Amino acid sequence: MLALVVIMVILLAWALVAGRLARFSVTMPLAMLVAGVLLTAGPAPVFVFDLGFGAPDGVVGQAEHIVEVVLAILLFLDATEVPGGVLGREPRLTLRLLLIALPLSLALAWVAGVLLFDGTGLWLLLVLATVVMPVDLAPAAAFVRDRRVPERLRALVNTESGLNDGLVAPVFLIALAVATSAEAEDVTHAVRDAVPSLVIAVAVGAVIGWVAARLLRRVLDAGWTSPSALRIGVLALPLLAYGTAVVLGGNGFVAAFVAGVLFEPAARTLPAGTLHLTEDVGELLSLALWFVFGAIVNRTLAIGSITWQVVVFALVALTVARIAPVVLSLAGTTIAPRDRLVLGWLGPRGIATLVFGLLAVVDLQGPETELVLAVTVVTVVASIVLHGLSTGLVIRSYARRAPS
């Protein structure tokens, strides 16, 4: 109960001074992370979280389900928040980022892992690549909210961040399933099982997203429901898609993402604010996860699993493996060279990386667990610092170039 009180006090304090702190590029995820680090550090911390690493199966299972619920809601929201349709206002540019830049980024991160982590399995290195590459705008949210930045760039980076984690999710799950398979037959079995699982997930997500959107519209027009009840119904959709897919043997994450994609067109015809409850719940769950992440940072530092190879890998993932593919994929377009570099640089890592990393830690064992945890911690912390502090500089540079 004390943890709940402290977290609520932090949220209230943030609400009072958010505008002031924004001037110094201090974001809410950064504030919650710092609070988590300070309150879970030392021999007698204020809070002690049982993170489930090395715990009995029941404890691990509970922790895993909580993390999965958070990811399902966020994937659904990402799919519904894309401006201008599924692929945004400029679908050709979006497809370049998703079908050219994203695969190249995963490949570069995988190659960096091969060079840095000698003796590590290739499938585990693919797991690491999928953990560190999904983009989450939370550490650099000011970029898409500040009108001094050209609207075209804000819409493009917002669209990309809303879709790329949903595309990375099936690759991550397949790589993780194979990485945890001990024998060649198990590997073949894992790959073979992944295909029907994805098919079931797509079908479940499509049906739930499409049918629910039209049902909600019709009952609203008929006067059978109210806006508040409508918001509750929308909140149920990602969890319904996730749970139904899991029960039928499908992938819950993919189902939640597809449900959001199919729900998005109809969502634009629903009353303003229909998604607000789902957004607020997702935001609160994310902030709680950032707080817990502080305890994970302390644990990782305590066991000393952060090596120079981990630091270099994280920096490569945040810079070269992101910037070069984005610049290359946008070559020959009307996006100016300077803007391509900005889009490449503004690829912060946040909740998606954290959740994928924790899910991998739950399934892996031994040194592999410590490696994934260390990479996750260093990548997310470095991104919060680098992207959080640089966002203000990027915005001010655009403000100086803008016409008076």
DRENMIDO-553383 format. One record per residue (C-alpha): residue in three letters; y, x, z. Coordinates in steps of 0.1 Angstrom, whole numbers, padded with zeros to 4 digits, always signed. Example, Ala and Ser with C-alpha at 12.3 -4.5 7.8 and 13.67 -1.06 7.14 Angstrom:
// residues 2
Ala-0045+0123+0078Ser-0011+0137+0071
***
This chain:
// residues 404
Met+0000+0000+0000Leu+0023+0029+0007Ala+0018+0041-0028Leu+0029+0007-0042Val+0060+0008-0020Val+0070+0043-0031Ile+0065+0036-0068Met+0086+0004-0066Val+0114+0023-0048Ile+0113+0049-0076Leu+0115+0021-0102Leu+0144+0005-0084Ala+0163+0038-0080Trp+0158+0044-0117Ala+0172+0010-0126Leu+0203+0019-0106Val+0210+0053-0122Ala+0192+0052-0156Gly+0224+0053-0176Arg+0237+0084-0157Leu+0204+0103-0160Ala+0201+0095-0197Arg+0231+0117-0203Phe+0210+0146-0192Ser+0179+0135-0212Val+0160+0126-0180Thr+0136+0099-0191Met+0116+0075-0169Pro+0082+0092-0178Leu+0097+0125-0166Ala+0110+0109-0134Met+0076+0094-0126Leu+0058+0126-0135Val+0081+0147-0112Ala+0076+0121-0084Gly+0038+0122-0088Val+0038+0160-0087Leu+0059+0162-0056Leu+0042+0134-0037Thr+0006+0146-0044Ala+0012+0184-0038Gly+0003+0206-0009Pro-0025+0207+0017Ala-0013+0174+0032Pro+0001+0153+0003Val+0017+0119+0008Phe-0008+0104-0016Val-0043+0113-0024Phe-0058+0099-0056Asp-0096+0099-0062Leu-0094+0107-0099Gly-0132+0103-0103Phe-0139+0138-0117Gly-0173+0147-0106Ala-0176+0114-0087Pro-0205+0090-0088Asp-0210+0069-0119Gly-0195+0038-0103Val-0162+0055-0094Val-0160+0071-0128Gly-0167+0038-0145Gln-0139+0021-0126Ala-0114+0048-0135Glu-0125+0047-0171His-0121+0010-0174Ile-0085+0011-0160Val-0075+0038-0185Glu-0091+0018-0213Val-0072-0013-0205Val-0040+0006-0206Leu-0048+0020-0240Ala-0059-0013-0254Ile-0026-0030-0244Leu-0005+0000-0258Leu-0024+0000-0291Phe-0018-0037-0295Leu+0019-0032-0288Asp+0022-0003-0311Ala+0008-0023-0340Thr+0032-0053-0333Glu+0063-0032-0329Val+0064-0017-0364Pro+0097-0028-0380Gly+0096-0045-0414Gly+0059-0052-0416Val+0026-0033-0411Leu+0038-0002-0429Gly+0075-0005-0421Arg+0104-0008-0444Glu+0094+0022-0465Pro+0056+0019-0469Arg+0054+0049-0493Leu+0069+0073-0468Thr+0048+0058-0440Leu+0016+0063-0461Arg+0026+0099-0467Leu+0029+0105-0430Leu-0003+0087-0421Leu-0025+0098-0450Ile-0012+0133-0457Ala+0006+0146-0426Leu-0017+0132-0400Pro-0050+0146-0415Leu-0033+0180-0421Ser-0021+0180-0385Leu-0056+0173-0372Ala-0070+0201-0395Leu-0044+0226-0383Ala-0050+0218-0347Trp-0088+0221-0353Val-0083+0255-0370Ala-0061+0267-0341Gly-0089+0257-0317Val-0115+0276-0337Leu-0093+0308-0335Leu-0083+0305-0299Phe-0114+0290-0281Asp-0142+0313-0293Gly-0177+0298-0286Thr-0165+0263-0282Gly-0184+0236-0302Leu-0167+0224-0334Trp-0170+0188-0324Leu-0154+0195-0291Leu-0125+0212-0309Leu-0121+0181-0330Val-0119+0161-0298Leu-0091+0185-0287Ala-0073+0180-0320Thr-0074+0142-0317Val-0062+0144-0281Val-0031+0165-0288Met-0019+0150-0321Pro-0011+0113-0315Val+0027+0107-0313Asp+0042+0088-0285Leu+0080+0083-0284Ala+0083+0078-0247Pro+0095+0114-0240Ala+0121+0111-0267Ala+0128+0073-0267Ala+0166+0079-0270Phe+0161+0090-0306Val+0151+0056-0318Arg+0176+0038-0297Asp+0208+0058-0305Arg+0227+0043-0334Arg+0243+0076-0342Val+0210+0087-0357Pro+0205+0073-0392Glu+0186+0040-0391Arg+0163+0051-0418Leu+0150+0080-0397Arg+0147+0059-0366Ala+0127+0032-0384Leu+0104+0058-0400Val+0095+0077-0368Asn+0091+0044-0350Thr+0067+0031-0376Glu+0047+0063-0377Ser+0043+0065-0339Gly+0032+0028-0338Leu+0003+0034-0363Asn-0009+0070-0359Asp-0026+0066-0325Gly-0045+0036-0338Leu-0058+0056-0368Val-0067+0086-0346Ala-0086+0065-0321Pro-0118+0060-0342Val-0118+0097-0351Phe-0115+0106-0314Leu-0143+0083-0304Ile-0167+0095-0331Ala-0159+0132-0323Leu-0164+0125-0286Ala-0197+0107-0292Val-0210+0137-0312Ala-0197+0163-0288Thr-0216+0147-0260Ser-0248+0146-0280Ala-0272+0174-0270Glu-0295+0176-0300Ala-0293+0172-0337Glu-0310+0139-0337Asp-0285+0126-0311Val-0257+0138-0334Thr-0271+0118-0363His-0277+0088-0341Ala-0241+0089-0328Val-0225+0091-0362Arg-0248+0063-0375Asp-0240+0040-0346Ala-0202+0046-0350Val-0200+0029-0384Pro-0213-0006-0373Ser-0192-0003-0341Leu-0161+0002-0362Val-0170-0027-0385Ile-0175-0050-0356Ala-0142-0039-0340Val-0123-0045-0372Ala-0138-0080-0377Val-0132-0090-0341Gly-0096-0077-0340Ala-0088-0093-0374Val-0102-0127-0364Ile-0085-0128-0329Gly-0052-0115-0342Trp-0050-0138-0372Val-0064-0170-0356Ala-0044-0166-0323Ala-0011-0161-0342Arg-0015-0193-0361Leu-0028-0213-0331Leu+0002-0202-0310Arg+0026-0212-0338Arg+0010-0246-0343Val+0008-0256-0306Leu+0044-0245-0302Asp+0056-0266-0331Ala+0036-0295-0317Gly+0053-0292-0283Trp+0020-0286-0265Thr+0031-0254-0248Ser+0062-0236-0235Pro+0077-0201-0241Ser+0065-0188-0207Ala+0030-0200-0213Leu+0032-0185-0248Arg+0040-0151-0233Ile+0010-0152-0211Gly-0012-0161-0241Val+0000-0131-0260Leu-0007-0108-0230Ala-0043-0120-0231Leu-0048-0111-0268Pro-0053-0073-0265Leu-0077-0077-0236Leu-0095-0105-0254Ala-0099-0084-0285Tyr-0110-0053-0264Gly-0135-0072-0243Thr-0150-0092-0271Ala-0156-0062-0292Val-0172-0043-0264Val-0195-0072-0256Leu-0206-0074-0293Gly-0212-0036-0295Gly-0179-0027-0312Asn-0151-0004-0303Gly-0125-0021-0281Phe-0096+0002-0289Val-0099-0004-0327Ala-0102-0041-0321Ala-0070-0043-0300Phe-0051-0023-0326Val-0063-0044-0355Ala-0055-0076-0335Gly-0020-0063-0332Val-0017-0055-0369Leu-0029-0091-0379Phe-0008-0107-0352Glu+0025-0089-0361Pro+0035-0110-0392Ala+0032-0142-0373Ala+0048-0127-0342Arg+0081-0125-0362Thr+0081-0163-0365Leu+0076-0169-0328Pro+0105-0173-0304Ala+0124-0142-0294Gly+0109-0126-0263Thr+0073-0137-0269Leu+0061-0101-0266His+0084-0092-0237Leu+0058-0099-0210Thr+0031-0078-0228Glu+0057-0051-0233Asp+0067-0051-0196Val+0031-0050-0184Gly+0023-0022-0208Glu+0054-0003-0196Leu+0046-0007-0159Leu+0010+0004-0164Ser+0022+0034-0184Leu+0047+0044-0156Ala+0019+0041-0130Leu-0002+0063-0152Trp+0026+0089-0154Phe+0027+0089-0116Val-0010+0095-0114Phe-0006+0122-0140Gly+0014+0141-0115Ala-0017+0144-0093Ile-0037+0155-0124Val-0011+0183-0130Asn-0015+0195-0094Arg-0053+0195-0096Thr-0053+0214-0129Leu-0029+0240-0114Ala-0051+0243-0083Ile-0083+0251-0102Gly-0066+0277-0124Ser-0080+0264-0157Ile-0048+0270-0177Thr-0051+0301-0197Trp-0029+0318-0223Gln-0052+0303-0250Val-0045+0268-0237Val-0008+0274-0237Val-0007+0288-0272Phe-0029+0259-0285Ala-0006+0233-0270Leu+0025+0250-0285Val+0009+0252-0319Ala+0000+0215-0317Leu+0036+0206-0308Thr+0052+0228-0334Val+0034+0243-0365Ala+0006+0217-0366Arg+0031+0189-0366Ile+0062+0202-0384Ala+0045+0218-0414Pro+0024+0188-0425Val+0054+0164-0421Val+0077+0186-0441Leu+0050+0190-0468Ser+0041+0153-0469Leu+0078+0143-0475Ala+0085+0169-0502Gly+0099+0154-0533Thr+0111+0123-0515Thr+0147+0112-0508Ile+0145+0125-0472Ala+0168+0155-0470Pro+0152+0188-0459Arg+0170+0188-0426Asp+0158+0153-0418Arg+0123+0163-0427Leu+0125+0191-0400Val+0139+0166-0375Leu+0110+0141-0382Gly+0085+0170-0379Trp+0100+0182-0346Leu+0103+0147-0331Gly+0066+0142-0326Pro+0064+0139-0287Arg+0031+0135-0270Gly+0027+0111-0241Ile+0004+0082-0230Ala-0019+0083-0260Thr-0026+0120-0254Leu-0030+0115-0217Val-0054+0085-0221Phe-0075+0102-0248Gly-0077+0133-0226Leu-0088+0113-0196Leu-0115+0094-0215Ala-0128+0127-0228Val-0129+0142-0193Val-0149+0112-0181Asp-0176+0117-0208Leu-0178+0155-0208Gln-0193+0178-0183Gly-0189+0213-0169Pro-0164+0238-0184Glu-0157+0214-0213Thr-0141+0190-0188Glu-0117+0217-0175Leu-0107+0228-0210Val-0098+0193-0221Leu-0080+0186-0189Ala-0060+0218-0191Val-0051+0212-0228Thr-0040+0176-0220Val-0018+0187-0191Val-0001+0216-0208Thr+0005+0196-0241Val+0020+0166-0223Val+0042+0185-0199Ala+0054+0209-0226Ser+0062+0179-0248Ile+0082+0161-0220Val+0102+0193-0215Leu+0108+0203-0251His+0113+0169-0267Gly+0130+0154-0238Leu+0156+0181-0235Ser+0161+0186-0273Thr+0165+0149-0282Gly+0201+0149-0269Leu+0209+0179-0290Val+0195+0163-0321Ile+0214+0131-0315Arg+0247+0150-0309Ser+0242+0169-0341Tyr+0239+0137-0361Ala+0269+0123-0343Arg+0291+0153-0354Arg+0280+0147-0390Ala+0286+0110-0390Pro+0318+0096-0406Ser+0344+0086-0381
***
